[in-house]
């Protein structure tokens, strides 16, 4: 069950929600190449604190 707020068009809300999800997805897609570098950086920072 959802709350109805006066003055909000549900069709426009769906369109804006889909656009927002698309923007978040595009930003995640663009950030994928940084993944291996971030993992390497985190492993380097944790190198002295991880027990072997």
C-alpha positions as CSV (number, residue, x, y, z in Angstrom):
1,X,0.0,0.0,0.0
2,X,1.4,3.4,-0.9
3,X,0.6,6.8,0.3
4,X,-1.0,9.3,-2.1
5,X,0.4,12.8,-2.0
6,X,-1.8,15.5,-3.5
7,X,-0.5,17.1,-6.8
8,X,1.7,14.2,-7.8
9,X,1.1,12.5,-11.1
10,X,1.9,8.7,-10.8
11,X,2.9,8.5,-14.5
12,X,5.4,11.3,-14.2
13,X,6.7,9.7,-10.9
14,X,7.3,6.4,-12.7
15,X,9.1,8.2,-15.6
16,X,11.3,10.2,-13.2
17,X,12.0,7.0,-11.1
18,X,13.1,5.1,-14.2
19,X,15.3,8.0,-15.3
20,X,16.9,8.1,-11.9
21,X,17.6,4.4,-12.0
22,X,19.1,4.8,-15.4
23,X,21.4,7.5,-14.2
24,X,22.5,5.4,-11.3
25,X,23.1,2.4,-13.6
26,X,25.1,4.6,-16.0
27,X,27.3,5.9,-13.1
28,X,27.9,2.3,-12.0
29,X,28.8,1.3,-15.5
30,X,31.3,4.2,-15.8
31,X,32.9,3.3,-12.5
32,X,33.5,-0.4,-13.3
33,X,37.1,0.2,-14.7
34,X,38.1,1.7,-11.3
35,X,37.2,-1.6,-9.6
36,X,40.5,-3.5,-9.9
37,X,42.5,-0.4,-8.9
38,X,40.3,0.1,-5.8
39,X,40.8,-3.5,-4.8
40,X,44.5,-3.2,-5.2
41,X,44.6,0.0,-3.2
42,X,42.5,-1.6,-0.4
43,X,44.7,-4.7,-0.3
44,X,47.8,-2.5,-0.2
45,X,46.3,-0.5,2.7
46,X,45.4,-3.7,4.6
47,X,48.6,-5.5,3.8
48,X,50.1,-5.1,7.3
49,X,46.9,-5.8,9.2
50,X,45.6,-9.0,7.5
51,X,46.8,-12.1,9.3
52,X,48.3,-14.8,7.1
